[in-house]
Amino acid sequence: MSWGGAAQSMVTSLKNNKRNRENTFAKLKRQGYGEGSHIKTRSKKKLSNKAKEHIRSLAEIDRQNNTIQTVLILFFSIVIFGVILYFVLK
């Protein structure tokens, strides 16, 4: 059951070729993303009410467009399904 030493040689090869993996947090810190880094992640400025209203209006327009698109897709799917059904059952 020793398999001619093949298993032991594979284990030895794996041990010899093992590499130490660097911690992700250490790597990020080394690249300059650690505490006190000069990279800002958030803006401290607040939006004005006018900007908030503009963003809300854009979101509302996007919702309306998605609703219209869904209705059109549903309508044309029903029409195409009806035409196919008509020709199949004819």
MOPAC internal coordinates of N, CA, C and O (Angstrom, degrees):
PM7 1SCF
backbone

  N    0.0000 0     0.00 0     0.00 0    0    0    0
  C    1.4323 1     0.00 0     0.00 0    1    0    0
  C    1.5122 1   112.78 1     0.00 0    2    1    0
  O    1.2310 1   120.03 1  -167.61 1    3    2    1
  N    1.2911 1   117.54 1    12.39 1    3    2    1
  C    1.4514 1   118.67 1  -176.53 1    5    3    2
  C    1.5302 1   111.09 1   -87.59 1    6    5    3
  O    1.2310 1   119.83 1   170.26 1    7    6    5
  N    1.3164 1   117.93 1    -9.74 1    7    6    5
  C    1.4653 1   124.70 1   179.42 1    9    7    6
  C    1.5223 1   112.01 1    57.11 1   10    9    7
  O    1.2310 1   120.24 1  -151.76 1   11   10    9
  N    1.2796 1   117.15 1    28.24 1   11   10    9
  C    1.4529 1   120.76 1   175.16 1   13   11   10
  C    1.5128 1   114.02 1    68.65 1   14   13   11
  O    1.2310 1   119.50 1  -159.36 1   15   14   13
  N    1.3112 1   118.55 1    20.64 1   15   14   13
  C    1.4582 1   121.00 1   178.16 1   17   15   14
  C    1.5161 1   113.50 1    83.44 1   18   17   15
  O    1.2310 1   119.78 1  -176.42 1   19   18   17
  N    1.3281 1   118.02 1     3.58 1   19   18   17
  C    1.4632 1   121.07 1  -177.70 1   21   19   18
  C    1.5237 1   111.09 1   -66.92 1   22   21   19
  O    1.2310 1   120.63 1   138.43 1   23   22   21
  N    1.3204 1   116.40 1   -41.57 1   23   22   21
  C    1.4598 1   119.45 1  -179.18 1   25   23   22
  C    1.5237 1   110.54 1   -65.71 1   26   25   23
  O    1.2310 1   120.52 1   137.97 1   27   26   25
  N    1.3279 1   116.61 1   -42.03 1   27   26   25
  C    1.4660 1   120.00 1  -179.68 1   29   27   26
  C    1.5222 1   111.05 1   -65.95 1   30   29   27
  O    1.2310 1   120.30 1   143.40 1   31   30   29
  N    1.3291 1   117.03 1   -36.60 1   31   30   29
  C    1.4709 1   119.10 1   179.16 1   33   31   30
  C    1.5268 1   110.74 1   -69.37 1   34   33   31
  O    1.2310 1   119.90 1   146.20 1   35   34   33
  N    1.3386 1   117.80 1   -33.80 1   35   34   33
  C    1.4652 1   119.79 1   175.65 1   37   35   34
  C    1.5194 1   110.90 1   -66.56 1   38   37   35
  O    1.2310 1   120.20 1   137.82 1   39   38   37
  N    1.3241 1   117.23 1   -42.18 1   39   38   37
  C    1.4598 1   121.01 1   178.34 1   41   39   38
  C    1.5241 1   109.86 1   -62.59 1   42   41   39
  O    1.2310 1   119.93 1   136.47 1   43   42   41
  N    1.3092 1   117.74 1   -43.53 1   43   42   41
  C    1.4643 1   121.72 1   178.94 1   45   43   42
  C    1.5188 1   110.99 1   -63.34 1   46   45   43
  O    1.2310 1   120.69 1   138.77 1   47   46   45
  N    1.3204 1   116.29 1   -41.23 1   47   46   45
  C    1.4622 1   120.25 1   179.13 1   49   47   46
  C    1.5184 1   110.67 1   -63.55 1   50   49   47
  O    1.2310 1   120.43 1   137.20 1   51   50   49
  N    1.3268 1   116.78 1   -42.80 1   51   50   49
  C    1.4644 1   119.99 1   178.35 1   53   51   50
  C    1.5231 1   111.61 1   -63.21 1   54   53   51
  O    1.2310 1   120.45 1   139.24 1   55   54   53
  N    1.3363 1   116.74 1   -40.76 1   55   54   53
  C    1.4612 1   119.94 1   179.34 1   57   55   54
  C    1.5250 1   111.09 1   -65.05 1   58   57   55
  O    1.2310 1   120.20 1   139.94 1   59   58   57
  N    1.3242 1   117.22 1   -40.06 1   59   58   57
  C    1.4632 1   120.80 1  -178.04 1   61   59   58
  C    1.5299 1   112.38 1   -72.32 1   62   61   59
  O    1.2310 1   120.16 1   149.50 1   63   62   61
  N    1.3155 1   117.31 1   -30.50 1   63   62   61
  C    1.4664 1   120.56 1  -176.72 1   65   63   62
  C    1.5292 1   112.66 1   -94.19 1   66   65   63
  O    1.2310 1   120.82 1  -175.10 1   67   66   65
  N    1.3233 1   116.03 1     4.90 1   67   66   65
  C    1.4549 1   119.78 1  -178.21 1   69   67   66
  C    1.5207 1   109.52 1   -66.50 1   70   69   67
  O    1.2310 1   120.99 1   -40.45 1   71   70   69
  N    1.3224 1   115.70 1   139.55 1   71   70   69
  C    1.4637 1   119.58 1   177.08 1   73   71   70
  C    1.5151 1   108.61 1  -119.02 1   74   73   71
  O    1.2310 1   121.00 1   -28.72 1   75   74   73
  N    1.2912 1   115.70 1   151.28 1   75   74   73
  C    1.4557 1   120.72 1   177.80 1   77   75   74
  C    1.5200 1   108.62 1   -83.63 1   78   77   75
  O    1.2310 1   120.84 1   -55.06 1   79   78   77
  N    1.2918 1   116.00 1   124.94 1   79   78   77
  C    1.4649 1   120.49 1   179.58 1   81   79   78
  C    1.5138 1   109.20 1   -86.54 1   82   81   79
  O    1.2310 1   121.61 1   -46.68 1   83   82   81
  N    1.3287 1   114.53 1   133.32 1   83   82   81
  C    1.4549 1   119.31 1   179.91 1   85   83   82
  C    1.5231 1   108.57 1   -79.92 1   86   85   83
  O    1.2310 1   120.82 1   -39.32 1   87   86   85
  N    1.3004 1   116.03 1   140.68 1   87   86   85
  C    1.4483 1   122.23 1   177.52 1   89   87   86
  C    1.5336 1   108.63 1   -62.64 1   90   89   87
  O    1.2310 1   120.26 1   -44.23 1   91   90   89
  N    1.3248 1   117.10 1   135.77 1   91   90   89
  C    1.4602 1   121.32 1  -178.43 1   93   91   90
  C    1.5166 1   111.35 1   -61.27 1   94   93   91
  O    1.2310 1   120.40 1   139.31 1   95   94   93
  N    1.3225 1   116.83 1   -40.69 1   95   94   93
  C    1.4580 1   119.61 1  -179.41 1   97   95   94
  C    1.5199 1   111.04 1   -66.51 1   98   97   95
  O    1.2310 1   120.34 1   142.54 1   99   98   97
  N    1.3144 1   116.96 1   -37.46 1   99   98   97
  C    1.4606 1   120.17 1   177.88 1  101   99   98
  C    1.5269 1   110.41 1   -65.98 1  102  101   99
  O    1.2310 1   120.72 1   140.93 1  103  102  101
  N    1.3210 1   116.23 1   -39.07 1  103  102  101
  C    1.4557 1   119.77 1   179.19 1  105  103  102
  C    1.5261 1   110.90 1   -65.62 1  106  105  103
  O    1.2310 1   120.26 1   137.08 1  107  106  105
  N    1.3317 1   117.12 1   -42.92 1  107  106  105
  C    1.4625 1   120.37 1   178.05 1  109  107  106
  C    1.5203 1   111.10 1   -64.14 1  110  109  107
  O    1.2310 1   120.26 1   140.89 1  111  110  109
  N    1.3198 1   117.11 1   -39.11 1  111  110  109
  C    1.4569 1   120.61 1   178.96 1  113  111  110
  C    1.5283 1   109.98 1   -65.28 1  114  113  111
  O    1.2310 1   120.51 1   140.07 1  115  114  113
  N    1.3184 1   116.63 1   -39.93 1  115  114  113
  C    1.4595 1   121.39 1   178.28 1  117  115  114
  C    1.5195 1   111.20 1   -63.54 1  118  117  115
  O    1.2310 1   120.34 1   146.70 1  119  118  117
  N    1.3294 1   116.95 1   -33.30 1  119  118  117
  C    1.4620 1   121.29 1  -179.29 1  121  119  118
  C    1.5189 1   112.60 1   -83.46 1  122  121  119
  O    1.2310 1   119.95 1   176.75 1  123  122  121
  N    1.3228 1   117.70 1    -3.25 1  123  122  121
  C    1.4503 1   119.85 1   174.22 1  125  123  122
  C    1.5116 1   115.05 1   103.65 1  126  125  123
  O    1.2310 1   119.77 1  -164.42 1  127  126  125
  N    1.3084 1   118.04 1    15.58 1  127  126  125
  C    1.4519 1   120.49 1  -179.53 1  129  127  126
  C    1.5203 1   112.36 1  -104.50 1  130  129  127
  O    1.2310 1   119.87 1  -164.29 1  131  130  129
  N    1.2945 1   117.85 1    15.71 1  131  130  129
  C    1.4533 1   120.92 1  -176.83 1  133  131  130
  C    1.5150 1   112.01 1   -81.36 1  134  133  131
  O    1.2310 1   121.48 1    12.27 1  135  134  133
  N    1.3328 1   114.76 1  -167.73 1  135  134  133
  C    1.4547 1   120.20 1   179.30 1  137  135  134
  C    1.5252 1   109.82 1   -63.78 1  138  137  135
  O    1.2310 1   121.26 1   -38.16 1  139  138  137
  N    1.3113 1   115.20 1   141.84 1  139  138  137
  C    1.4573 1   119.95 1   178.02 1  141  139  138
  C    1.5075 1   113.78 1    71.73 1  142  141  139
  O    1.2310 1   120.22 1  -162.29 1  143  142  141
  N    1.3191 1   117.18 1    17.71 1  143  142  141
  C    1.4558 1   118.46 1  -179.94 1  145  143  142
  C    1.5204 1   110.10 1   -73.64 1  146  145  143
  O    1.2310 1   120.97 1   -17.61 1  147  146  145
  N    1.2855 1   115.74 1   162.39 1  147  146  145
  C    1.4552 1   121.06 1  -176.84 1  149  147  146
  C    1.5239 1   112.46 1   -82.59 1  150  149  147
  O    1.2310 1   119.90 1   176.88 1  151  150  149
  N    1.3195 1   117.79 1    -3.12 1  151  150  149
  C    1.4547 1   121.14 1  -177.63 1  153  151  150
  C    1.5225 1   109.11 1   -86.31 1  154  153  151
  O    1.2310 1   120.58 1   -56.37 1  155  154  153
  N    1.3138 1   116.49 1   123.63 1  155  154  153
  C    1.4548 1   120.83 1   179.45 1  157  155  154
  C    1.5195 1   109.15 1   -89.27 1  158  157  155
  O    1.2310 1   120.98 1   -45.55 1  159  158  157
  N    1.3025 1   115.74 1   134.45 1  159  158  157
  C    1.4580 1   119.43 1  -178.93 1  161  159  158
  C    1.5204 1   112.01 1  -100.26 1  162  161  159
  O    1.2310 1   119.74 1   154.49 1  163  162  161
  N    1.3190 1   118.10 1   -25.51 1  163  162  161
  C    1.4548 1   120.73 1  -178.83 1  165  163  162
  C    1.5132 1   109.75 1  -136.40 1  166  165  163
  O    1.2310 1   122.16 1   -31.12 1  167  166  165
  N    1.2850 1   113.47 1   148.88 1  167  166  165
  C    1.4513 1   119.30 1   175.44 1  169  167  166
  C    1.5213 1   108.74 1   -87.62 1  170  169  167
  O    1.2310 1   120.57 1   -40.35 1  171  170  169
  N    1.2903 1   116.52 1   139.65 1  171  170  169
  C    1.4566 1   120.41 1  -179.92 1  173  171  170
  C    1.5237 1   111.68 1   -88.00 1  174  173  171
  O    1.2310 1   120.47 1   173.83 1  175  174  173
  N    1.3394 1   116.72 1    -6.17 1  175  174  173
  C    1.4570 1   120.07 1  -179.20 1  177  175  174
  C    1.5204 1   109.96 1   -74.08 1  178  177  175
  O    1.2310 1   121.10 1   -32.56 1  179  178  177
  N    1.3198 1   115.49 1   147.44 1  179  178  177
  C    1.4557 1   120.62 1   177.34 1  181  179  178
  C    1.5227 1   108.78 1  -104.58 1  182  181  179
  O    1.2310 1   121.08 1   -29.03 1  183  182  181
  N    1.3131 1   115.55 1   150.97 1  183  182  181
  C    1.4550 1   120.53 1   178.90 1  185  183  182
  C    1.5210 1   110.47 1   -76.86 1  186  185  183
  O    1.2310 1   121.55 1   -34.40 1  187  186  185
  N    1.3096 1   114.63 1   145.60 1  187  186  185
  C    1.4573 1   118.64 1   174.57 1  189  187  186
  C    1.5259 1   108.61 1   -78.28 1  190  189  187
  O    1.2310 1   120.75 1   -15.79 1  191  190  189
  N    1.3179 1   116.16 1   164.21 1  191  190  189
  C    1.4612 1   120.29 1   179.62 1  193  191  190
  C    1.5206 1   111.20 1   -62.78 1  194  193  191
  O    1.2310 1   120.30 1   145.22 1  195  194  193
  N    1.3262 1   117.03 1   -34.78 1  195  194  193
  C    1.4608 1   121.05 1   179.49 1  197  195  194
  C    1.5331 1   110.33 1   -64.61 1  198  197  195
  O    1.2310 1   120.61 1   137.67 1  199  198  197
  N    1.3262 1   116.45 1   -42.33 1  199  198  197
  C    1.4662 1   120.42 1   178.89 1  201  199  198
  C    1.5219 1   110.96 1   -66.28 1  202  201  199
  O    1.2310 1   120.80 1   141.17 1  203  202  201
  N    1.3461 1   116.08 1   -38.83 1  203  202  201
  C    1.4669 1   119.44 1   177.80 1  205  203  202
  C    1.5209 1   111.28 1   -62.93 1  206  205  203
  O    1.2310 1   120.65 1   136.83 1  207  206  205
  N    1.3195 1   116.36 1   -43.17 1  207  206  205
  C    1.4702 1   120.35 1   178.49 1  209  207  206
  C    1.5211 1   110.70 1   -63.49 1  210  209  207
  O    1.2310 1   120.44 1   141.55 1  211  210  209
  N    1.3240 1   116.77 1   -38.45 1  211  210  209
  C    1.4638 1   120.39 1   179.39 1  213  211  210
  C    1.5296 1   110.56 1   -64.16 1  214  213  211
  O    1.2310 1   120.38 1   137.59 1  215  214  213
  N    1.3183 1   116.88 1   -42.41 1  215  214  213
  C    1.4667 1   120.90 1   178.99 1  217  215  214
  C    1.5232 1   110.16 1   -66.20 1  218  217  215
  O    1.2310 1   120.22 1   139.82 1  219  218  217
  N    1.3281 1   117.18 1   -40.18 1  219  218  217
  C    1.4694 1   120.31 1   178.09 1  221  219  218
  C    1.5159 1   111.21 1   -63.71 1  222  221  219
  O    1.2310 1   120.36 1   139.97 1  223  222  221
  N    1.3373 1   116.92 1   -40.03 1  223  222  221
  C    1.4634 1   119.61 1  -179.80 1  225  223  222
  C    1.5286 1   110.54 1   -67.16 1  226  225  223
  O    1.2310 1   120.42 1   141.48 1  227  226  225
  N    1.3415 1   116.79 1   -38.52 1  227  226  225
  C    1.4600 1   119.47 1   177.01 1  229  227  226
  C    1.5244 1   111.48 1   -64.60 1  230  229  227
  O    1.2310 1   120.49 1   141.38 1  231  230  229
  N    1.3246 1   116.66 1   -38.62 1  231  230  229
  C    1.4644 1   120.46 1   178.41 1  233  231  230
  C    1.5283 1   110.71 1   -66.41 1  234  233  231
  O    1.2310 1   120.59 1   140.79 1  235  234  233
  N    1.3363 1   116.48 1   -39.21 1  235  234  233
  C    1.4708 1   120.42 1   178.57 1  237  235  234
  C    1.5212 1   110.73 1   -65.20 1  238  237  235
  O    1.2310 1   120.03 1   137.31 1  239  238  237
  N    1.3259 1   117.54 1   -42.69 1  239  238  237
  C    1.4691 1   121.42 1   177.92 1  241  239  238
  C    1.5263 1   109.61 1   -61.82 1  242  241  239
  O    1.2310 1   120.38 1   138.99 1  243  242  241
  N    1.3270 1   116.88 1   -41.01 1  243  242  241
  C    1.4596 1   120.91 1   179.42 1  245  243  242
  C    1.5299 1   110.80 1   -64.03 1  246  245  243
  O    1.2310 1   120.28 1   138.84 1  247  246  245
  N    1.3265 1   117.08 1   -41.16 1  247  246  245
  C    1.4694 1   120.41 1   177.43 1  249  247  246
  C    1.5191 1   111.05 1   -62.97 1  250  249  247
  O    1.2310 1   120.33 1   137.21 1  251  250  249
  N    1.3365 1   116.98 1   -42.79 1  251  250  249
  C    1.4672 1   120.61 1   179.27 1  253  251  250
  C    1.5228 1   110.87 1   -63.21 1  254  253  251
  O    1.2310 1   120.35 1   137.74 1  255  254  253
  N    1.3291 1   116.94 1   -42.26 1  255  254  253
  C    1.4597 1   120.33 1   178.79 1  257  255  254
  C    1.5202 1   111.30 1   -63.17 1  258  257  255
  O    1.2310 1   120.30 1   139.75 1  259  258  257
  N    1.3246 1   117.04 1   -40.25 1  259  258  257
  C    1.4669 1   120.03 1   178.20 1  261  259  258
  C    1.5228 1   111.03 1   -64.67 1  262  261  259
  O    1.2310 1   120.05 1   140.67 1  263  262  261
  N    1.3289 1   117.51 1   -39.33 1  263  262  261
  C    1.4586 1   121.20 1   178.84 1  265  263  262
  C    1.5230 1   110.79 1   -64.77 1  266  265  263
  O    1.2310 1   120.59 1   134.62 1  267  266  265
  N    1.3274 1   116.47 1   -45.38 1  267  266  265
  C    1.4687 1   120.83 1   179.36 1  269  267  266
  C    1.5241 1   110.13 1   -62.57 1  270  269  267
  O    1.2310 1   120.38 1   137.45 1  271  270  269
  N    1.3320 1   116.88 1   -42.55 1  271  270  269
  C    1.4593 1   120.69 1   179.90 1  273  271  270
  C    1.5333 1   110.68 1   -62.79 1  274  273  271
  O    1.2310 1   120.00 1   138.61 1  275  274  273
  N    1.3116 1   117.61 1   -41.39 1  275  274  273
  C    1.4648 1   121.40 1   179.48 1  277  275  274
  C    1.5244 1   111.02 1   -64.35 1  278  277  275
  O    1.2310 1   120.49 1   137.16 1  279  278  277
  N    1.3237 1   116.68 1   -42.84 1  279  278  277
  C    1.4712 1   120.84 1   179.69 1  281  279  278
  C    1.5224 1   110.43 1   -64.28 1  282  281  279
  O    1.2310 1   120.06 1   137.03 1  283  282  281
  N    1.3323 1   117.49 1   -42.97 1  283  282  281
  C    1.4669 1   120.42 1   179.88 1  285  283  282
  C    1.5237 1   111.41 1   -64.80 1  286  285  283
  O    1.2310 1   120.18 1   137.35 1  287  286  285
  N    1.3112 1   117.25 1   -42.65 1  287  286  285
  C    1.4638 1   120.25 1   178.56 1  289  287  286
  C    1.5214 1   110.41 1   -62.36 1  290  289  287
  O    1.2310 1   120.03 1   136.94 1  291  290  289
  N    1.3143 1   117.55 1   -43.06 1  291  290  289
  C    1.4541 1   121.82 1   178.65 1  293  291  290
  C    1.5240 1   110.99 1   -62.96 1  294  293  291
  O    1.2310 1   120.22 1   134.83 1  295  294  293
  N    1.3287 1   117.18 1   -45.17 1  295  294  293
  C    1.4629 1   121.72 1  -179.43 1  297  295  294
  C    1.5287 1   111.14 1   -61.13 1  298  297  295
  O    1.2310 1   120.21 1   129.83 1  299  298  297
  N    1.3390 1   117.21 1   -50.17 1  299  298  297
  C    1.4659 1   119.73 1  -178.47 1  301  299  298
  C    1.5261 1   111.68 1   -67.91 1  302  301  299
  O    1.2310 1   119.92 1   148.66 1  303  302  301
  N    1.3155 1   117.77 1   -31.34 1  303  302  301
  C    1.4646 1   119.88 1   176.41 1  305  303  302
  C    1.5278 1   110.59 1   -64.89 1  306  305  303
  O    1.2310 1   120.63 1   137.72 1  307  306  305
  N    1.3286 1   116.39 1   -42.28 1  307  306  305
  C    1.4626 1   120.28 1   178.55 1  309  307  306
  C    1.5177 1   110.53 1   -65.06 1  310  309  307
  O    1.2310 1   119.96 1   137.92 1  311  310  309
  N    1.3426 1   117.68 1   -42.08 1  311  310  309
  C    1.4632 1   121.11 1   179.32 1  313  311  310
  C    1.5234 1   110.60 1   -63.05 1  314  313  311
  O    1.2310 1   120.28 1   133.09 1  315  314  313
  N    1.3343 1   117.07 1   -46.91 1  315  314  313
  C    1.4749 1   120.06 1  -179.50 1  317  315  314
  C    1.5210 1   110.14 1   -64.76 1  318  317  315
  O    1.2310 1   119.94 1   138.67 1  319  318  317
  N    1.3170 1   117.72 1   -41.33 1  319  318  317
  C    1.4578 1   120.77 1   177.79 1  321  319  318
  C    1.5253 1   110.79 1   -62.02 1  322  321  319
  O    1.2310 1   120.47 1   139.82 1  323  322  321
  N    1.3366 1   116.70 1   -40.18 1  323  322  321
  C    1.4645 1   120.50 1   177.93 1  325  323  322
  C    1.5217 1   112.43 1   -64.12 1  326  325  323
  O    1.2310 1   120.34 1   137.88 1  327  326  325
  N    1.3372 1   116.95 1   -42.12 1  327  326  325
  C    1.4705 1   120.43 1   178.86 1  329  327  326
  C    1.5160 1   110.39 1   -64.67 1  330  329  327
  O    1.2310 1   120.07 1   136.02 1  331  330  329
  N    1.3097 1   117.48 1   -43.98 1  331  330  329
  C    1.4687 1   120.58 1   178.98 1  333  331  330
  C    1.5251 1   110.02 1   -63.24 1  334  333  331
  O    1.2310 1   120.19 1   136.98 1  335  334  333
  N    1.3128 1   117.25 1   -43.02 1  335  334  333
  C    1.4545 1   121.42 1   179.25 1  337  335  334
  C    1.5278 1   111.14 1   -63.39 1  338  337  335
  O    1.2310 1   120.20 1   141.41 1  339  338  337
  N    1.3249 1   117.22 1   -38.59 1  339  338  337
  C    1.4580 1   121.67 1   178.88 1  341  339  338
  C    1.5246 1   110.89 1   -60.86 1  342  341  339
  O    1.2310 1   120.47 1   133.76 1  343  342  341
  N    1.3461 1   116.70 1   -46.24 1  343  342  341
  C    1.4423 1   119.63 1  -177.92 1  345  343  342
  C    1.5297 1   112.58 1   -74.23 1  346  345  343
  O    1.2310 1   119.77 1   152.13 1  347  346  345
  N    1.3091 1   118.05 1   -27.87 1  347  346  345
  C    1.4552 1   120.07 1   178.71 1  349  347  346
  C    1.5295 1   110.67 1   -75.16 1  350  349  347
  O    1.2310 1   119.96 1   140.25 1  351  350  349
  N    1.3290 1   117.68 1   -39.75 1  351  350  349
  C    1.4748 1   120.64 1  -177.07 1  353  351  350
  C    1.5261 1   112.93 1   -88.71 1  354  353  351
  O    1.2310 1   119.54 1   177.55 1  355  354  353
  N    1.2938 1   118.48 1    -2.45 1  355  354  353
  C    1.4594 1   122.37 1  -177.73 1  357  355  354
  C    1.4749 1   113.02 1   -66.07 1  358  357  355
  O    1.2310 1   120.10 1   180.00 1  359  358  357

